[in-house]
Amino acid sequence: MKQKLRIAIWHNLPSGGGKRALYDQVKGLSGRGHHVEVWCPPTADIQFLPLGTLVPEHVVPLATMPPCPRGPVRRRRYFAQESGHLAATLEEHCRRCGEQARSGGFDLLLAHPCQFFHTSPAAKHFGSPSLLYLQEPCRRLYEAMTELPWKAPEPYERVSWFKHWNMALTDALKLHSKRVQVRQELAWAASYDQILSNSLFSRESIIRSYNLDSRVCYLGIDADDFSPTDRPKEPFVIGVGNLSFNKRVLLAVKAVGAIPAGRRPRLVWVGNRADEGYLAELRDTARRLGVDFVPKILVSQDELRDLLGRAAVMIYTSHLEPFGYAPLEANACGTGVVAIAEGGIRETVGHPASGVLVDGMDPAAFAGELLRFTDDLAFAKDFGLKAHDHVREHWSQAAAIDRLEENLSRVLQSGADGKPAGGVTA
């Protein structure tokens, strides 16, 4: 891409894979000579992979939410309107960001998700051609992660007339807040000229949830930053991801627990956040199964690379993961992956050089595949070196930025021709 662009970026991301994707894109685009500036609210995690070290970053405050009133009826009404209050707050924030950006003469907007709504109204206020890099829809509204939020409560039995209607009203008000969130997500997603998704699986998820199409723009890995260590392989299994229900860490603990005691490896789990209740359950299960479970929260990049390089194998069990950065990071560090065959993982770990896909959630099936690596460290080392070569050839950061630049050019050209950008259809 010869033309150097002025690119405005908006996001409201926590730490994790989404922020890493944004960081890599900002680093890659600015490294190729594009002028990039970032806008975000203070709720975004600006300490994890800080963008301000790469480009100018503008942290624009969010307006204060109305205080929660006293009294049960007023409190219920407040929480029913919470999504509406938050949407209005986000609109005002994006309006202020857009005013700042428009004075800078930017060519286009590249927005990333909002942790509140996943989509955002940024496209309405930045006044330029716009793309939304949408990792996934708001899964808790569209998938049965714990259970569907739309499911009706159990029938009210043996309660008074007053309590029956009080419970019914409370449920209706909670449902109203979710419906408002869905309305805003749909409207804001449709306001972008182009939606980009990180995998074929995510593209299908966006169609199912929003009835909007998108273009797949695969991410990549910096194989110079993530590379094999000179240290020898060690017989432990590594997992990466927040210690929460949707990462299915419990399945990983049970998989290691299904390995015979004399051959059972240690399980090291690295995450940015931990649900304390879930972590307690993990520790109890590991103790009962005799698993040496070592959770590590917020490790440095150097320690993460070191652990990924020394591990015999990675286990990856996330629930319908849209893309999965961690398996590619493990591969880049010279480590094979044993992963569940679902979501976008089938695209990143689908090649035999990357690892092994396990069909289903049988811990014993995972255990058998893990043992191939932990029982034979020479095999694990050789496999990992081939996985590193595969990442360099097929998942490079340079190729990912090529793909992103191609999509930026397409949106700009469509706007110059007076045509819709395409790829987003209602």
Protein Blocks (a to p, Z undefined) as FASTA:
>chain_A
ZZdcdddddddddedjklmmmmmmmmmmmmnopacdddddfkbcfkgopfklmmccdddd
ddddddddehjklmmmmmmmmmmmmmmmmmmmmmmmmmmmmmnopabdcddddfklopac
klmmnopacddddfbacfklmpcfkbcfkbccdddehiafklmmmmmmmmmmmmmmmmmm
mmmmmmmmmmpmbdcdfbfklmmmmmmmnopacddddddddfklpccdfbdcdddddded
dddfklommmmmmmmmmpcfklmccdddddfbdcfklmmmmmmmmmmnopacdddehiaf
klmmmmmmmpmbdcdfbehifkopmlmmmmmnopacddddehjllmmmmpfklmccdedj
dfklmmmmmmmmmmmmmlmmmmmmmmmmmmmmmmcfklmmmmmmmmmmmmmmmmmnopae
bhiaZZ
